[in-house]
Structure formats: C-alpha cells, structure tokens
Amino acid sequence: MMRLMHSPGACSEGILLLLEEVDAPFEVELIDLKSGAQNSVQFRQVNPKGKVPALQREDGSVLTEFTAIAFWLARRFPEAELMGSSLEAQARTLELVDFIVASIHMRGFTFFKVPHKFSPTPDVQSAIAAHGRAAASAGLTLLSEHLGVQDYLLGAFTIADAAAWYVLRWAIADEMDLPENLMQLYARIEKRRARNNKSIGNT
C-alpha cells in the first residue's frame, strides 16, 4: 500500500487530492512542519530533503517533489485520465504544473508566507513578502486568463488542477482577491473532493 507523508495546509494537499482521484489504497503519515518533524532523523531517512510531499510506493521506494509524484500517479493510473493521452496534452499539463509550482508557489507564496527564511531584517522581510504577494497575484491572474470559461485548466480535470487547488487554498486563506472563474474552479474541485471522500475510505 502507498503511504503519503503529508502536512495539512502544505502543497502535499494536492497530492492527497490526486490519491483520492485515482481511488487506490493508501495511508497518510502526518508530518507536523510547525514542530519541525520534517527535520527528525526518522523522516530524513525517508526524505533527506526534509519536506513534503513524499510518497512511499508499494515497492518501498520513495518519490519526492510535487510534479514528479503527480506525473507518476497520472502514468501509474491511466484510467483516471489525469493528464491526457497525447504527447501534446501531457506536455501542456506539465507546463501548467511547472508554472504553478515554480512560479506561483515558489516565487510567490514562499516569499510571501515565509520571508524570514530569506532575511533576518524586518524591513527586508516586508519587502520580500510584498514582492511574493505581487508575484503570486500576477501568476494567479495568468492562470485565470488561461482558464477562461472552461471547467478546468485544460478542459478536463488533470494534475494541473490539483496544483492550482492548493495555491488557491492559500490565496483564499490570505484573503487575496481572486477572479470569479478561479473561485468557481476552487469550488468545483472542492465538490469533486467531497464526492471522492464519500466513495472511498482509504485515508
């Protein structure tokens, strides 16, 4: 059985969503990032990078990084249709996932939410946070333009929507102004997850 190392509120939420989508047996091991559990000897033996998500697969091997895990789940469970079947569809899906993770998450929300990681100086931290919030907002605007009137970012639900879902959760929690179509996307995915939770009991 697969086991997801997960911290509620972190980007591993998106991987949890995908595990529910593929409807395969899995367990969740909670990693309390606030208490520093990611730095424990036990967790570092599983993931020396000291972060979530980390997915221990059926053969005992561990896969890390959001994009890699999401891609593997899509290919391991093709019946879930999480990234399309054509080369073009898969490339476009990965293009969106990379933009969300590398730009909106890492260059936006990371600077915005944890500026103290980059400077001990309060004034510098404020500047970093402001830069991060602006970058996250700009990225979400581009995501909104890409979504347009579609139900999902690529028409049908893919791993890109799972990535979008976790950054939208952060944006809503931080009371950022979001375009209406992104709010609708978030609500649509929330309903999808509620449905999946009713149909499976593996978490």
C-alpha positions in Angstrom: 0.0 0.0 0.0 1.2 3.5 -0.8 1.9 5.9 2.1 1.9 9.7 1.7 4.0 11.8 4.0 1.7 14.9 4.3 1.4 18.1 6.3 -2.1 19.7 6.3 -2.1 23.0 4.6 1.1 22.3 2.6 1.4 21.6 -1.1 1.1 17.9 -0.2 -2.7 18.6 -0.1 -2.6 18.5 -3.9 -1.1 15.0 -3.8 -3.7 13.8 -1.3 -6.3 15.1 -3.7 -4.8 13.1 -6.6 -4.5 9.9 -4.5 -8.2 10.2 -3.8 -8.8 10.7 -7.5 -7.0 7.5 -8.6 -9.0 5.5 -6.0 -6.1 3.3 -4.9 -5.4 2.1 -1.4 -3.1 4.4 0.6 -2.2 5.6 4.0 -1.3 9.1 5.3 1.5 9.8 7.7 1.1 13.3 9.1 4.3 15.4 9.3 4.0 18.4 11.6 6.1 21.0 9.8 5.5 23.7 12.5 7.1 21.5 15.2 10.0 20.6 12.9 9.1 17.0 12.4 10.5 17.2 8.9 13.9 17.5 10.5 13.6 14.4 12.6 16.1 11.5 11.9 13.2 9.2 11.1 11.7 11.5 8.4 15.1 12.4 7.0 15.8 8.7 6.4 12.7 8.7 4.2 13.3 12.0 2.5 16.7 13.6 3.1 15.3 16.8 1.6 13.2 17.3 4.8 10.0 18.4 3.1 6.6 17.1 2.0 5.2 15.6 -0.1 7.0 12.3 -0.1 5.2 9.2 -1.4 6.3 5.7 -0.4 5.2 3.4 -3.1 4.1 -0.3 -3.0 7.7 -1.5 -3.6 9.0 0.6 -0.7 10.7 3.2 -2.9 10.1 6.9 -2.1 9.3 9.5 -4.7 9.5 13.3 -3.8 8.6 16.6 -5.3 5.0 17.6 -6.3 5.5 17.5 -10.0 7.2 14.1 -10.1 4.7 12.5 -7.8 1.7 13.9 -9.7 3.2 12.8 -13.0 3.9 9.3 -11.6 0.3 9.0 -10.3 -1.1 10.1 -13.7 1.0 7.5 -15.6 0.6 4.7 -12.9 -3.2 5.1 -13.0 -4.0 6.0 -16.6 -7.7 5.1 -16.2 -8.1 8.2 -14.0 -7.2 10.3 -17.1 -5.2 12.9 -15.1 -3.0 14.3 -17.9 -4.4 13.3 -21.3 -3.1 10.6 -23.6 -1.3 12.5 -26.4 2.2 13.9 -26.1 0.9 17.5 -26.6 -1.7 17.1 -23.8 0.9 15.7 -21.4 3.4 18.5 -22.3 0.7 21.2 -21.8 -0.3 19.6 -18.5 3.3 19.6 -17.2 3.8 23.1 -18.5 1.0 24.3 -16.2 2.1 22.3 -13.2 5.6 23.7 -13.5 4.3 27.3 -13.7 2.1 26.8 -10.7 4.7 25.1 -8.6 7.8 27.0 -9.7 6.3 30.5 -10.2 3.1 30.9 -8.2 4.2 28.7 -5.3 7.9 29.1 -5.0 8.5 32.6 -6.4 5.2 33.9 -5.0 3.7 32.3 -1.9 7.0 31.1 -0.4 8.4 34.7 -0.4 5.0 36.0 0.9 4.4 33.4 3.6 7.9 32.8 5.0 10.0 35.9 4.3 12.0 35.2 7.4 13.7 32.3 5.6 15.4 34.8 3.3 16.5 37.6 5.7 16.6 38.3 9.4 15.9 42.0 8.9 12.3 43.1 9.4 12.4 45.8 6.7 13.8 43.3 4.2 11.3 40.7 5.2 8.5 43.2 4.5 9.9 43.9 1.0 10.3 40.2 0.3 6.7 39.5 1.4 5.3 42.3 -0.7 7.2 41.0 -3.7 6.0 37.5 -3.1 2.3 38.6 -2.8 2.6 40.6 -6.0 4.2 37.6 -7.8 1.5 35.2 -6.6 -1.2 37.6 -7.6 0.3 38.1 -11.1 0.6 34.3 -11.5 -3.0 33.7 -10.5 -4.1 36.4 -13.0 -2.3 34.5 -15.8 -3.9 31.3 -14.5 -7.4 32.9 -14.7 -6.7 34.0 -18.2 -5.7 30.5 -19.2 -8.8 29.0 -17.6 -11.2 31.4 -19.2 -14.7 29.8 -19.3 -13.5 26.2 -19.1 -14.5 24.0 -16.1 -10.8 23.0 -15.6 -7.5 24.4 -16.7 -7.2 22.0 -19.7 -10.9 21.4 -20.2 -11.0 18.1 -18.1 -9.6 17.6 -14.6 -5.8 17.0 -14.6 -2.9 17.1 -12.2 -2.6 20.8 -13.1 -5.9 21.4 -11.4 -4.7 19.7 -8.2 -1.7 22.1 -8.2 -4.0 25.1 -8.8 -6.2 23.9 -6.0 -3.6 24.1 -3.3 -2.4 27.5 -4.3 -6.0 28.7 -4.4 -6.5 27.5 -0.9 -3.5 29.6 0.2 -4.8 32.6 -1.7 -8.3 32.3 -0.1 -6.8 31.8 3.4 -4.7 35.0 2.9 -7.8 36.9 1.7 -6.4 37.7 -1.7 -8.8 39.0 -4.4 -9.4 36.2 -6.9 -11.1 36.3 -10.3 -14.5 34.7 -10.3 -13.5 31.9 -12.6 -10.8 30.8 -10.2 -13.2 30.9 -7.3 -15.5 28.7 -9.4 -12.6 26.3 -10.2 -11.8 26.1 -6.5 -15.5 25.3 -5.6 -15.7 22.8 -8.4 -12.6 20.9 -7.1 -13.9 21.1 -3.5 -17.1 19.4 -4.7 -15.1 16.8 -6.5 -13.0 16.0 -3.4 -16.1 15.8 -1.2 -17.5 13.2 -3.7 -14.3 11.2 -3.7 -14.2 11.2 0.1 -17.7 9.7 0.2 -16.8 7.0 -2.3 -13.5 5.8 -0.7 -12.4 5.2 2.9 -8.6 4.8 2.5 -7.4 7.9 4.3 
